Amino acid sequence: MIIRFGCIAILGATSVLAGGIERVGTIADPEIKECSGLVGSRQFPDVFWTHNDGKKERLYAINRQGATLAEFKVTGAKFQDWEDLALDLDNNLYAADTGDNDTKRPEVAVYQFTEPNPKSGEKSVAIKHHWQLRYPGGPRDCEGIVVLGKNAYLVSKVTRNRMPEIYTFSLQDPAGGTITLKPLAQLGIDSPVTSAAISNDGKRFAVISKLGAYFFDLDGAFPASGVLRPAQHMRLQHDSIEGCTFVPEGLLVAAESRELLLFKVPPR
């Protein structure tokens, strides 16, 4: 495979790409065919959770080199299009069943389950809570989720000449009814967002697209309106980067084509 960075063509097997971007691993598990979401554990060192794009209710623990450490079946739901993962400060994982390529789904869903122990020997993890969600202006295709405090945030893709939009709902809203998402700011980029991540302190937010990684500065909260513009853009033309999570050195990014890439970003 060839990855193109600007005008430079670089073989996918090369460890150092350019401009502070390195290839650090390769997902080895043949069952992880379309790696979509990625989030790093806070309680288990060198554990990153991922899953396939689509309907399979399978959660995988991998390390930074791409080796599989454990696999769990997520029970209690039937996914339509699982696109991303998030983690809260209480070690709950959130599965965003929010993909909608044809923008026809009247409702989407987010599922919460306790982060499992990769060394437990267990084979499944059960959903604890779920939220049925609708967009106020009609269906959106969404491939990014983050959790900040007691709220979850969904990030739509660029569709129909609209900038990516941030929507939110409270994790304290009771399950059972359909929740109408609250629209917040737009993102000042023009490339479809395929995943989102937020730093542990809530001060840095990142999204990825086929044009690389975009970094935004936050003050512990998302703006309620307007356009949030990136403070930094690390360019990498890659058509299949799909998952991202913050690590101490920057942003770890996973691709459907199995690469694990590190975007090195100096701390602010």
LUMPABA-987494 format. One record per residue (C-alpha): residue number from 1; residue in three letters; x, y, z. Coordinates in Angstrom, 1 decimal. Example, Ala and Ser with C-alpha at 12.3 -4.5 7.8 and 13.67 -1.06 7.14 Angstrom:
# residues 2
1,ALA,12.3,-4.5,7.8;
2,SER,13.7,-1.1,7.1;
This chain:
# residues 268
1,MET,0.0,0.0,0.0;
2,ILE,1.1,3.6,-0.6;
3,ILE,0.3,6.4,1.7;
4,ARG,0.7,9.9,0.2;
5,PHE,1.8,12.8,2.4;
6,GLY,1.6,16.0,0.4;
7,CYS,3.6,15.3,-2.8;
8,ILE,5.6,12.4,-1.2;
9,ALA,4.7,8.8,-1.8;
10,ILE,5.7,6.6,1.1;
11,LEU,5.5,2.8,1.3;
12,GLY,3.0,1.7,4.0;
13,ALA,5.6,-0.6,5.6;
14,THR,7.9,2.4,6.4;
15,SER,7.9,3.2,10.1;
16,VAL,8.6,7.0,9.8;
17,LEU,6.3,8.8,7.4;
18,ALA,6.8,12.6,7.6;
19,GLY,5.9,15.7,9.5;
20,GLY,5.7,14.0,13.0;
21,ILE,3.7,11.0,11.8;
22,GLU,4.9,7.5,12.3;
23,ARG,3.6,4.0,11.6;
24,VAL,3.9,2.2,15.0;
25,GLY,2.0,-1.0,14.4;
26,THR,-0.2,-3.2,12.2;
27,ILE,-3.4,-4.9,13.3;
28,ALA,-2.7,-8.6,13.0;
29,ASP,-6.1,-10.1,13.8;
30,PRO,-7.8,-11.3,10.5;
31,GLU,-11.2,-10.8,12.2;
32,ILE,-10.6,-7.1,12.5;
33,LYS,-11.4,-6.4,8.8;
34,GLU,-12.5,-2.8,9.0;
35,CYS,-11.2,-1.2,12.2;
36,SER,-13.5,1.7,12.9;
37,GLY,-13.4,3.1,16.4;
38,LEU,-10.4,3.3,18.8;
39,VAL,-10.1,4.4,22.4;
40,GLY,-7.3,3.9,24.9;
41,SER,-7.9,2.3,28.3;
42,ARG,-7.2,4.4,31.5;
43,GLN,-7.0,1.4,33.8;
44,PHE,-5.2,-1.2,31.7;
45,PRO,-1.8,-0.2,30.4;
46,ASP,-1.2,-0.4,26.7;
47,VAL,-4.7,-1.6,26.0;
48,PHE,-6.7,0.0,23.2;
49,TRP,-10.3,-1.0,22.4;
50,THR,-11.5,-1.3,18.8;
51,HIS,-14.2,-2.9,16.7;
52,ASN,-15.2,-3.4,13.1;
53,ASP,-17.3,-1.0,11.1;
54,GLY,-20.9,-2.2,10.7;
55,LYS,-23.2,-4.7,12.4;
56,LYS,-20.8,-7.1,14.3;
57,GLU,-21.2,-6.8,18.1;
58,ARG,-17.5,-7.7,18.8;
59,LEU,-15.2,-5.7,20.9;
60,TYR,-11.4,-6.2,20.7;
61,ALA,-8.5,-5.3,23.0;
62,ILE,-5.3,-4.6,21.1;
63,ASN,-1.9,-3.2,22.1;
64,ARG,-0.1,-0.3,20.3;
65,GLN,1.7,-2.8,18.0;
66,GLY,-1.6,-4.2,16.8;
67,ALA,-1.6,-7.6,18.6;
68,THR,-5.0,-8.8,19.9;
69,LEU,-5.2,-9.2,23.7;
70,ALA,-8.8,-10.2,24.1;
71,GLU,-12.2,-10.4,22.3;
72,PHE,-15.6,-9.9,23.8;
73,LYS,-19.1,-10.2,22.3;
74,VAL,-21.3,-7.2,23.2;
75,THR,-24.6,-8.6,24.3;
76,GLY,-28.0,-6.9,24.7;
77,ALA,-28.3,-5.1,21.4;
78,LYS,-28.3,-5.6,17.7;
79,PHE,-26.2,-2.9,16.0;
80,GLN,-27.0,-1.5,12.6;
81,ASP,-23.7,0.5,11.9;
82,TRP,-21.2,0.7,14.8;
83,GLU,-18.9,3.6,13.9;
84,ASP,-16.9,4.8,17.0;
85,LEU,-16.1,4.2,20.7;
86,ALA,-15.7,6.5,23.7;
87,LEU,-14.7,6.1,27.3;
88,ASP,-15.8,8.1,30.4;
89,LEU,-13.9,8.8,33.6;
90,ASP,-15.8,5.9,35.3;
91,ASN,-14.4,3.4,32.8;
92,ASN,-17.6,2.9,30.9;
93,LEU,-17.4,2.4,27.2;
94,TYR,-19.9,3.9,24.7;
95,ALA,-20.6,2.3,21.3;
96,ALA,-21.9,4.8,18.7;
97,ASP,-24.4,2.9,16.5;
98,THR,-24.7,6.1,14.4;
99,GLY,-23.6,5.3,10.9;
100,ASP,-26.0,6.3,8.2;
101,ASN,-24.4,6.4,4.8;
102,ASP,-27.7,7.1,3.0;
103,THR,-29.0,9.5,5.8;
104,LYS,-32.2,7.6,6.1;
105,ARG,-32.2,6.4,9.7;
106,PRO,-34.9,8.2,11.7;
107,GLU,-33.2,7.2,14.9;
108,VAL,-29.7,6.1,16.0;
109,ALA,-28.4,4.7,19.2;
110,VAL,-25.5,4.9,21.8;
111,TYR,-24.9,1.9,24.1;
112,GLN,-23.0,2.0,27.4;
113,PHE,-21.2,-1.0,29.0;
114,THR,-18.5,-1.5,31.6;
115,GLU,-15.0,-1.7,30.3;
116,PRO,-14.0,-5.4,30.6;
117,ASN,-10.7,-6.7,31.9;
118,PRO,-8.7,-8.1,29.0;
119,LYS,-7.2,-10.7,31.3;
120,SER,-10.4,-11.8,32.9;
121,GLY,-11.0,-14.8,30.6;
122,GLU,-14.6,-13.6,30.0;
123,LYS,-16.0,-13.8,26.5;
124,SER,-18.8,-11.3,26.6;
125,VAL,-19.8,-7.9,28.1;
126,ALA,-23.4,-6.8,28.6;
127,ILE,-24.9,-3.5,27.8;
128,LYS,-26.0,-1.5,30.8;
129,HIS,-27.8,1.5,29.3;
130,HIS,-28.7,2.7,25.9;
131,TRP,-30.1,5.9,24.4;
132,GLN,-32.3,6.2,21.3;
133,LEU,-31.5,9.5,19.5;
134,ARG,-32.8,11.6,16.7;
135,TYR,-31.4,14.7,15.0;
136,PRO,-33.5,17.9,15.1;
137,GLY,-33.1,18.6,11.4;
138,GLY,-33.4,15.1,10.0;
139,PRO,-31.0,12.2,9.7;
140,ARG,-27.2,12.7,9.7;
141,ASP,-24.3,10.4,9.0;
142,CYS,-22.1,10.3,12.1;
143,GLU,-18.9,8.5,12.7;
144,GLY,-17.5,10.3,15.8;
145,ILE,-18.4,10.2,19.5;
146,VAL,-16.7,11.6,22.6;
147,VAL,-17.7,11.8,26.3;
148,LEU,-17.0,14.9,28.4;
149,GLY,-18.4,15.0,32.0;
150,LYS,-22.0,13.9,32.0;
151,ASN,-22.6,14.5,28.3;
152,ALA,-21.9,12.6,25.1;
153,TYR,-21.1,14.4,21.9;
154,LEU,-21.7,13.2,18.3;
155,VAL,-19.9,14.6,15.4;
156,SER,-21.5,14.4,12.0;
157,LYS,-19.7,14.0,8.7;
158,VAL,-19.5,16.6,5.9;
159,THR,-22.6,15.9,3.9;
160,ARG,-24.7,17.9,1.4;
161,ASN,-22.1,20.8,1.6;
162,ARG,-22.6,21.2,5.4;
163,MET,-19.7,21.5,7.8;
164,PRO,-19.4,18.8,10.4;
165,GLU,-21.8,19.5,13.3;
166,ILE,-21.6,18.7,17.0;
167,TYR,-24.7,17.4,18.8;
168,THR,-25.1,16.5,22.4;
169,PHE,-27.2,14.6,24.9;
170,SER,-27.0,14.1,28.6;
171,LEU,-25.9,10.7,29.9;
172,GLN,-28.2,11.3,32.8;
173,ASP,-31.3,11.3,30.5;
174,PRO,-33.2,8.1,31.3;
175,ALA,-33.3,5.4,28.8;
176,GLY,-36.7,4.4,27.3;
177,GLY,-37.8,7.3,25.2;
178,THR,-36.3,8.9,22.1;
179,ILE,-34.1,11.9,22.8;
180,THR,-33.8,14.8,20.4;
181,LEU,-30.1,15.8,20.2;
182,LYS,-29.1,19.3,20.9;
183,PRO,-27.1,21.0,18.2;
184,LEU,-24.0,22.9,19.2;
185,ALA,-21.1,24.4,17.1;
186,GLN,-19.9,23.4,13.7;
187,LEU,-16.4,22.4,12.9;
188,GLY,-14.5,24.7,10.4;
189,ILE,-13.2,21.9,8.2;
190,ASP,-14.4,20.6,4.8;
191,SER,-13.4,16.9,4.9;
192,PRO,-15.7,14.1,6.3;
193,VAL,-15.0,13.2,9.9;
194,THR,-14.4,9.5,10.5;
195,SER,-13.7,9.5,14.2;
196,ALA,-13.3,11.9,17.2;
197,ALA,-11.3,11.9,20.4;
198,ILE,-10.9,14.1,23.5;
199,SER,-8.0,14.5,25.9;
200,ASN,-8.4,13.3,29.5;
201,ASP,-8.4,17.0,30.8;
202,GLY,-11.0,18.0,28.3;
203,LYS,-8.8,20.8,26.8;
204,ARG,-8.0,19.2,23.4;
205,PHE,-10.4,17.7,20.9;
206,ALA,-9.4,15.9,17.7;
207,VAL,-11.1,14.6,14.6;
208,ILE,-9.7,12.7,11.7;
209,SER,-10.5,12.5,8.0;
210,LYS,-8.9,11.3,4.8;
211,LEU,-6.9,14.6,4.9;
212,GLY,-5.3,13.8,8.3;
213,ALA,-5.9,15.0,11.9;
214,TYR,-7.4,18.3,13.1;
215,PHE,-6.8,19.5,16.6;
216,PHE,-9.1,22.0,18.5;
217,ASP,-8.5,23.8,21.8;
218,LEU,-11.3,23.6,24.3;
219,ASP,-11.8,25.2,27.7;
220,GLY,-13.4,22.1,29.2;
221,ALA,-16.6,22.5,27.2;
222,PHE,-17.8,22.7,23.6;
223,PRO,-19.1,26.1,22.4;
224,ALA,-22.9,26.3,22.2;
225,SER,-22.9,27.8,18.7;
226,GLY,-20.8,29.2,16.0;
227,VAL,-17.8,27.6,14.2;
228,LEU,-15.0,25.9,16.1;
229,ARG,-11.9,26.2,14.0;
230,PRO,-8.8,23.9,14.3;
231,ALA,-5.7,25.2,16.0;
232,GLN,-3.6,22.6,14.1;
233,HIS,-3.9,20.4,11.1;
234,MET,-1.5,17.5,10.5;
235,ARG,-1.9,16.6,6.9;
236,LEU,-1.9,13.0,5.8;
237,GLN,-3.8,11.9,2.7;
238,HIS,-5.2,8.5,3.6;
239,ASP,-8.6,7.2,2.5;
240,SER,-9.2,4.7,5.3;
241,ILE,-8.1,6.2,8.7;
242,GLU,-11.2,5.5,10.9;
243,GLY,-10.3,5.5,14.6;
244,CYS,-8.4,7.8,16.9;
245,THR,-7.5,8.2,20.6;
246,PHE,-5.2,10.5,22.6;
247,VAL,-2.0,9.1,24.0;
248,PRO,0.8,10.9,25.9;
249,GLU,2.8,11.6,22.7;
250,GLY,-0.2,12.8,20.6;
251,LEU,-2.9,11.0,18.7;
252,LEU,-2.9,7.3,17.9;
253,VAL,-4.9,6.6,14.7;
254,ALA,-6.1,3.3,13.3;
255,ALA,-6.9,2.6,9.6;
256,GLU,-9.3,0.1,8.0;
257,SER,-6.2,-1.0,6.1;
258,ARG,-4.8,-2.2,9.5;
259,GLU,-2.1,0.5,10.1;
260,LEU,-1.6,2.1,13.5;
261,LEU,-0.3,5.6,13.1;
262,LEU,1.1,8.0,15.7;
263,PHE,0.5,11.7,15.1;
264,LYS,3.1,13.3,17.4;
265,VAL,1.6,16.5,18.9;
266,PRO,3.6,18.6,21.5;
267,PRO,1.6,19.1,24.8;
268,ARG,0.1,22.5,25.3;
